[in-house]
Amino acid sequence: MKKPASGLAALFMDCRAAAEAQSKLLDGKLSAWTRIGLRIHILMCRWCWRYGRQIRKLHDHALKHPEIWHESEGPGLSEEARDRMRKRLREKK
């Protein structure tokens, strides 16, 4: 993975770097230069602006409704299904 740009180089980012910066922004982990560069990029690129709006909505929704996102406790696999999987994995070795 590339080292993040710093100083004036952070002002000029491509869409991939802007997407990564938007994710880090939600966690509050952006330098001042990168934040400024992201704002400049978003002013020029409507696709990154849309992406930022979408991930902010998802982030806000996840924070407002944590019970929905953490309900991964379901019935799970039956013991029979687990045994079949173990058997197939052993056969592949």
GIVENDA-V382302 format. One record per residue. N is the residue number from 1. RES is the residue in three letters. PSI is psi in radians with two decimals (NA if undefined). Layout:
n=<N,N>
res=<RES,RES>
psi=<PSI,PSI>
This chain:
n=<1,2,3,4,5,6,7,8,9,10,11,12,13,14,15,16,17,18,19,20,21,22,23,24,25,26,27,28,29,30,31,32,33,34,35,36,37,38,39,40,41,42,43,44,45,46,47,48,49,50,51,52,53,54,55,56,57,58,59,60,61,62,63,64,65,66,67,68,69,70,71,72,73,74,75,76,77,78,79,80,81,82,83,84,85,86,87,88,89,90,91,92,93>
res=<MET,LYS,LYS,PRO,ALA,SER,GLY,LEU,ALA,ALA,LEU,PHE,MET,ASP,CYS,ARG,ALA,ALA,ALA,GLU,ALA,GLN,SER,LYS,LEU,LEU,ASP,GLY,LYS,LEU,SER,ALA,TRP,THR,ARG,ILE,GLY,LEU,ARG,ILE,HIS,ILE,LEU,MET,CYS,ARG,TRP,CYS,TRP,ARG,TYR,GLY,ARG,GLN,ILE,ARG,LYS,LEU,HIS,ASP,HIS,ALA,LEU,LYS,HIS,PRO,GLU,ILE,TRP,HIS,GLU,SER,GLU,GLY,PRO,GLY,LEU,SER,GLU,GLU,ALA,ARG,ASP,ARG,MET,ARG,LYS,ARG,LEU,ARG,GLU,LYS,LYS>
psi=<2.45,2.60,2.39,2.54,2.66,2.90,-2.48,-0.49,-0.48,-0.32,-0.40,1.72,2.67,3.13,-0.63,-0.80,-0.63,-0.69,-0.75,-0.72,-0.64,-0.66,-0.76,-0.56,-0.65,-0.50,-0.11,0.51,0.98,2.42,2.87,-0.75,-0.75,-0.68,-0.75,-0.77,-0.67,-0.77,-0.71,-0.80,-0.75,-0.56,-0.52,-0.38,1.90,-0.47,-0.75,-0.59,-0.78,-0.77,-0.78,-0.71,-0.70,-0.80,-0.51,-0.72,-0.77,-0.75,-0.82,-0.72,-0.73,-0.63,-0.62,-0.50,1.15,-0.43,-0.52,-0.71,-0.28,0.26,1.00,0.00,1.78,-2.89,-0.42,-2.91,2.52,2.81,-0.61,-0.76,-0.70,-0.73,-0.72,-0.73,-0.78,-0.75,-0.79,-0.65,-0.68,-0.65,-0.55,-0.33,NA>
